[in-house]
Amino acid sequence: MARASSRTQVDDPAICCVPMSQESLSAPHAEDFARVFAALGDPVRLRLFSIISATGEVCSCNLEGPLERSQPTISHHTKILAEAGLIVGEKRGRWVWWRVAPGRLKAVRDVLGR
């Protein structure tokens, strides 16, 4: 008895595969989202981003404890997240208050959902 193939067989020999239903990312969008994913690829930045998104807004002064990192290290990581367009900060007195950039998370979800 012949074994069934797990591949889907196309009946029309002129068609080599199922046609693509959506466009791929443009080169500029791919570069943009590569920066986003690189920024989130660091465990400290991923935790930092999750803290900010879970709380809505957080002061840099409140990040040292949960992340077990010094303020200069936190500043380094928030800078990278901000440059990737994931968070925005507002300086209030001595400290910066961070929140997720409006619309950016939805754009990332849209790219992942393609």
C-alpha positions as CSV (number, residue, x, y, z in Angstrom):
1,M,0.0,0.0,0.0
2,A,1.4,3.4,-1.0
3,R,1.9,6.0,1.7
4,A,0.0,9.2,1.4
5,S,2.0,12.3,1.1
6,S,1.5,15.1,3.7
7,R,2.0,17.7,1.0
8,T,-1.0,19.2,-0.7
9,Q,-1.0,18.2,-4.3
10,V,-2.1,20.8,-6.9
11,D,-4.3,19.4,-9.6
12,D,-3.3,21.9,-12.3
13,P,0.4,21.4,-13.3
14,A,0.6,25.0,-14.5
15,I,0.2,26.1,-10.9
16,C,3.3,25.4,-8.8
17,C,1.9,26.5,-5.5
18,V,-0.8,28.4,-3.7
19,P,-0.7,32.1,-4.7
20,M,0.3,34.6,-2.1
21,S,-2.8,36.4,-0.7
22,Q,-1.1,39.4,0.8
23,E,1.8,41.7,0.0
24,S,5.0,41.4,2.0
25,L,6.4,44.3,3.9
26,S,8.1,47.0,1.9
27,A,11.8,47.5,2.5
28,P,11.4,50.6,4.7
29,H,8.7,48.9,6.8
30,A,10.8,45.8,7.2
31,E,13.7,48.0,8.4
32,D,11.4,49.8,10.8
33,F,10.0,46.7,12.3
34,A,13.4,45.0,12.5
35,R,14.4,47.8,14.8
36,V,11.3,47.2,16.9
37,F,12.0,43.5,17.2
38,A,15.7,44.0,17.9
39,A,14.7,46.4,20.7
40,L,12.4,43.9,22.2
41,G,14.9,41.1,21.7
42,D,16.7,42.0,24.9
43,P,15.2,40.4,28.1
44,V,15.6,43.6,30.1
45,R,14.0,45.8,27.4
46,L,11.2,43.2,27.0
47,R,10.5,43.3,30.7
48,L,10.7,47.1,30.8
49,F,8.2,47.4,27.9
50,S,5.8,44.9,29.6
51,I,6.0,47.0,32.8
52,I,5.2,50.2,30.9
53,S,2.4,48.7,28.9
54,A,0.9,47.0,32.0
55,T,0.9,50.2,34.1
56,G,0.0,52.6,31.3
57,E,2.6,55.1,32.5
58,V,5.6,54.7,34.8
59,C,8.3,57.0,36.2
60,S,11.9,56.0,35.5
61,C,12.4,56.2,39.2
62,N,10.1,53.3,39.7
63,L,11.9,50.9,37.3
64,E,15.1,50.3,39.2
65,G,13.5,47.9,41.8
66,P,11.5,45.6,39.4
67,L,14.3,45.4,36.9
68,E,17.2,45.2,39.4
69,R,19.2,47.6,37.3
70,S,20.8,51.0,37.9
71,Q,19.3,54.2,36.6
72,P,22.0,54.7,33.9
73,T,21.2,51.2,32.6
74,I,17.5,51.9,32.6
75,S,18.1,55.1,30.7
76,H,20.1,53.2,28.1
77,H,17.3,50.7,27.6
78,T,14.5,53.3,27.6
79,K,16.4,55.2,24.9
80,I,16.6,52.1,22.7
81,L,12.9,51.5,23.1
82,A,12.1,55.1,22.4
83,E,14.3,55.2,19.3
84,A,12.4,52.1,18.0
85,G,9.2,54.1,18.5
86,L,7.8,51.8,21.1
87,I,7.6,54.2,24.1
88,V,7.4,58.0,24.5
89,G,8.6,59.9,27.5
90,E,7.7,63.2,29.2
91,K,10.1,64.9,31.5
92,R,8.5,66.0,34.7
93,G,11.0,67.7,37.0
94,R,14.0,65.4,37.4
95,W,12.3,62.2,36.0
96,V,10.9,60.9,32.8
97,W,7.5,59.3,32.7
98,W,7.2,56.6,30.0
99,R,4.2,55.2,28.2
100,V,3.6,53.0,25.2
101,A,3.6,55.1,22.0
102,P,0.0,55.5,20.7
103,G,-0.8,53.2,17.8
104,R,2.6,51.6,17.7
105,L,1.6,48.4,19.5
106,K,-1.3,48.0,17.1
107,A,1.1,48.3,14.1
108,V,3.3,45.7,15.5
109,R,0.4,43.4,16.1
110,D,-0.8,44.0,12.5
111,V,2.6,43.0,11.2
112,L,2.7,39.8,13.3
113,G,-0.9,38.9,12.2
114,R,-0.1,38.9,8.5
